[in-house]
Amino acid sequence: RAQEPASCRAQPSAGAMPRPVEFNRAAASFRAVLRLDARRLTPQEFARWDGREPVILTNAAQGPFAPDASDEDVARQRDDAEGAWAFWRHRLAQDQKERALPYRRRLPDGTRETAWTRLDDFMQVVDEARQRAPEPGLLAMEELVLNSERALRPGPLAPVLEGEDFFQSSMPEEWRPPKFCLVLGTSGARSALHTDPFGWTGWNLLLSGRKLWRFVVASEQAEQSLYVERPQQTNLAAHGESPVDLFATAEVPAGGVPAERQGAIPGWAVGGPDLERFPRAAEAEVAYEVEQQAGEAIVFPASWWHQTLHLTPTLSVASQYVNENCARQVLDGIARRAELPEEALGAEWRAQPWPQQIASLVEALEASGWVRRRGGV
């Protein structure tokens, strides 16, 4: 039997959290993150921001609304969407209740340990209806369950989240990364500060709870201030991870940051980096900080450094796409990291339609000795 979380109740802290030398969040010049209603947003309208900066899509867990929809139609569709997602969560918990799920527990000194439980057990831990605060600092991410069965694919989704994805439509299956990832966390959990693979456009749909996001624009200076080390081996996916925790001093209560504080989260709750351990982190510019609420999706350039802090227990679905707005950066990045000569791709490679470009790139990779494997490179 898989190991279950040690407790569903809040655990007392075993030691003091590190304090920053200085991190004046109130004085930080965060840029405003635009909020757009996803129900009537067309791909043509969204292209202005798509993959260029973080954007919050409200009403993202619903399908499109007709321009002339009445208030009754809007209410009916909202109720239908809520019912569809409730059924999806029920089916996920029931059909996959015995699935072993790895999760990470954040220890008082900031380190993490890995343990195992069942998917159904963890879903119960983050259930909004729970009366007891669960153990804080637990985070689980599962890629296989949502991609293995068509019936468990999440939906309904906003139309702009279901647009063109060249990796899904044109990349051979063996090279294709998983499309969806299930993300669950308790209050105070946080992801690592990282960049996503390939530099695609990422999105995260929050189904329950609240999260805080921080973004640092990718640059050489950012990597230096975030103590990023170059990988010893070539990484085609270009996934990056920093040892810096932008929320190292966060003091999120086990029961979560109260909802009445939305829009005015106190600095002590979300904290900052440990500048005694990572003094250069003071030079990192957090360009965006935004609170994500249930029913909202955040869409962002995944080549930027980003990290999340769970303000309450949460359940979300993460995904990504490669479309014409980011495909040039993604394909050129793969070719550059693989050190493919221009002649291997052909003089007119970049002038070909996107499906042919991907086919030519994969052919050149395989000819150069790169091996395909299920789930991506």
N, C-alpha and C positions, 0 to 999 in steps of 0.2 A: 504494500500500500504506500502511496506517495505521502511524504511528510506534509502535514498540514501546518498553516501558520501557527506559531507558538501560542498566540492569543488573539482573540478578536477584541480584546479590551486594550485601552491605552496602556503603554508601558512607561514606567518612570525612567527619566534620563539617568544614565550611569555616569555621566561626566559633563563638564561644562563644554559648550560649543565654542569654537574659536571666534575671537572678536576681530573685526577688521582694524587695521591701523587707521584707515580713513576710507569711508565710502559714503559720500553725501548724496543719497538718492534724491532728496528734495531739490538739490541744485543741478541734477543731471538734466541735460537738454534732450529728452526723448522726443523723437518725431511722432506726430500723430498718426495712428493707424486708421485708415479709412474703413468705415463700415458700410456695406452695400447689401441691399435686400436681394437675396439670391433668387427669389421666386420669379421675378420679372427681368432678371439680368441676362442679356444675350451674350454669346461668346464674342461677338463683334464689339460690344460695349466693354466687356471685361478685358479684352486684349490690351487695353491701355495700361493696365496694372499687372496683368498675368505674368508671373515669374520675374517681375522687376522690383517689387517691394512687397512686404507683408500686407495682406488685406484680410479683414474679417467679413465673412459672408453670414448675414443673419438669415434665419429661416432656411438653413441649409439642409435640414433633414426632411424636406418636403419636395415634391415634384414641381414642375412649372405651373404658373397660374396664367390663365388666359387674360389678355389685356382688359377685356370687358367683364371679368368675373365679378359677380355681385358679392356683397358681404356674406350672404348665406352660403354661396359657393366656396368662398375662402374658408369659412368656419368648417364646412363639411370636409373639405380637403385636408385641413389641419387635423381634424379628428381622425380621418382615415389614415393619415401618415403616422400619427401617434399610435394608432392601433397596430399598424404594420410593424413599427419598430418594437412595440411590446411583444408581438408574436415572434419577431426575430430573436429577441433576447431570451424568450421562453424556450424556443426551439434550440438555440445555441446551448443553453444551460442543460436542457434535457438530453439532446442528442449527443453532446460531448461531455457529459458530466464526469465520466471516468478518465478523460484525457489528462495526462500528466502535464503540469504547467510549471516551468521554472520561474522563480521570481527572485528579486534581490531585496535584501533587508539592509537599510542604512543604519550603521552603528553610530553610537554617540561621538566617536572620534572622526566621523566622516567617511570611514572605509565602508565597504559593502561585502556582504556574504551572500552566497547563492543557496537557495533551498528549493524544495519541490512541494507542490500540493496538487489538488485536482482543480480543474477549471471551474467546476460548479462551486466549489468551496470559496474560491477567490471572488467569484461573481457575487456570492452572498455577502462576503466581507465588504464589498464596495456598494452594496445595495442601499439606495437612498432611504428605504423604509426601516433600516436598522435603528434600534433604540439605543444601542451602545456604540461608543466611538471605537473603531477598530484600531489595531496596533498601527502607529504612524510609520511612515517611511518605507512602505512596501511598494514595489513596482514590478509589474509583469508585462512582457511583450510576447505575443504569439503570432507567427506569420502563417503557419501551415493550416490552421483550422478554417480560416475564412477563404482559403484558396483551394481546399481539397474537395469541397462540395458546392455545387452551384446553388443549392437551396439556402446555403448560409452566407451567400454574398450579400453585403449590406445594401439596404435601400428601403424607401426611396431616397434619392439624392438630388440635390440641385443640378440642373442641366449642365452648368459649367464644370461640375466635378465629373461628369460622365462624357466629356468631350474626347477628342482625338488623343490617342496614346500610341505613338509609333512603336514603342517597345512591345506593346501587346499585339498590335496589328501586323508588324513587319519583322520583329526579332524572332529568330528560331527559338522554339520552346526551351531548348537546353541552355540558351543564353539568357533567357527571360527571367528577371527577378520577380519574386512574389508581388502580386498587385496590392494586397491588403495586409494590414497588421492590426491585431487587437491589442489595445493598450489599457491596462487597469492599474490604478494606484490608490493608495490611501493618503490622508492628509500629511503634508510634509515630504512626500516622495518627490524625487526630481530625476529627470534624465541626466545623462552626462552632457557636458557641453560638447557639441559635435557638429559636423556637416554630414549631409546625407550622401549616399553613393551617386556617382555619375554627374552630380550637379544639376539634376532634374528639378522640376517644380513639385514641391511637396504640399500635401494638405492633410489636415487633421480635423475630423468632425467630432465634437464633444457631445456625447449623448446624455451624460449626467455629470453634475459637479461643476467645478470651476478650476481653471488653471491660469497661471501667469507665465507669459513668454518673454524672453529677452533675446535680442538679436544683435550680433556684431557683424558688420560688413566684412566680407573676406578680403584680406590683403596680406602682404608680407609683414607689415607692421603689426597687424592683428595677431598673426601666428607667433610672432616674437613675444608680444605681451601676454599671450595665452599659453606660452611654454609648449608649443606644439613641436614635436620631434618628427623628423622625416622618417618614413617607414624604411626598414632595412631592405625590403623587397618591393618590387614594382607592384603597385596596387591599381589595377585598371578601374576599379570602382571609385577610387579617390575618396573613400570614406575617411573622415578625419575625426580625431577625438583629442580633447584637451584635458589635462589633469586639473585645470582650474574649475572651481565650482562658483558660479556667479551668485549662488544663494547659500554660501557656506554658513552664514550667520543667521539664517532664517529661523524663526521661532513660531512656526505654525502650530496652533493648538491641535491636540489630537482630534477634537471635534470639528476642526476646520475654522477658517476665518469667517466670522459671522457675515451673513449676507447683507446686512445693513451697511457694511463697510465697502460695498461695491463702489468702485470709482475713487475710493479714498483709503486704500490699504495702507496701514501704518508701516513705516520703514522697518521697525523691529520684527515684523511678521515675515518679511521677505528678504531682509538682510542684504548682504553683499559678499564679495570674495574675501578670502582670508589673505590679507595683504602682508601679514607677517611671514607666511609661508611662500606666497607668490607676489612679491612686491611689484613686479612689472605689470601685474594685472591692473594696477591703478591707471596705466596708460591705455587700456582697452576702452574703446568708445562703444558703450551700449547704445546703439542708434535707436532702437525701438524697444519699448516695454508695453505690453498690452494684456489686459485680462480677458480671457475667453470664457464665455458662459454657455450653459447647456443649450443645444440647438444651433450653435454657431460653428462654422468651419473657418479655420485660418489657412490661407493659401500663401505660400512664401517661396522665395528662391532658396532652394535647399543647399546651395553651395555656400550660403552664409552660415556663420557659427550661430547656433541657437540652443537654448536650454529652457526646460519647463519646470515650474514648481506647482505641485498640486495643492491648491488652497483648501480643497475638500476631497473626500473620496470621489474618484472619477472612473468613467468608462468611455472610451473613445475608439474610433476607427481611423487609422492613418493610411495614407496611400500616396501616390505620386503619378505623374505623367510626363511624357516627352512629346511636346507638340512643336509647331513651327516657331513658337516664340523662344524656345530654349534648345531646340535640336542642334543648331549649329555649334553652340558651346559644348553640348554633351558629346557629339560625335567627334569634334576636333579634339576634345580632351582625351577621349579614349585612344585616338590615333597617336596623340602626342605621348601619352604615358606608355603606350606599347612600342614607341620609337619606330613607327612604320614610315618608311621612306615614301615620298610623294609618288614615285613610280609604281609602288605596290598598290596604290589606290587608283591611279590613272589621272591623267591631266585634267579631265573634265569631271572628276568625281563630284565636286561641290555643285556642279550645274545639273546633276541628275535629280529626278524626283526623290523625295525622302525615302520611299521603300527601296529604291535601287541603291541609294547611298548606304543604307544599312546593310543590304545584301553584300555590297562590295567591301564594306568594312569588315564584316564577319568573315568573308572569304580571305581577305588579307590577313586577318588575325590567325585564322587556322593555318594558313600557309606559313606563317611565321612561328608556329609551334604553340600558340595559345590553345588550351584545351577547353572544350565546352563541358559544362556540368549542369545538371538540373538545378534550377533556382538562380542562375546567373553565373557570372565569372567570379 
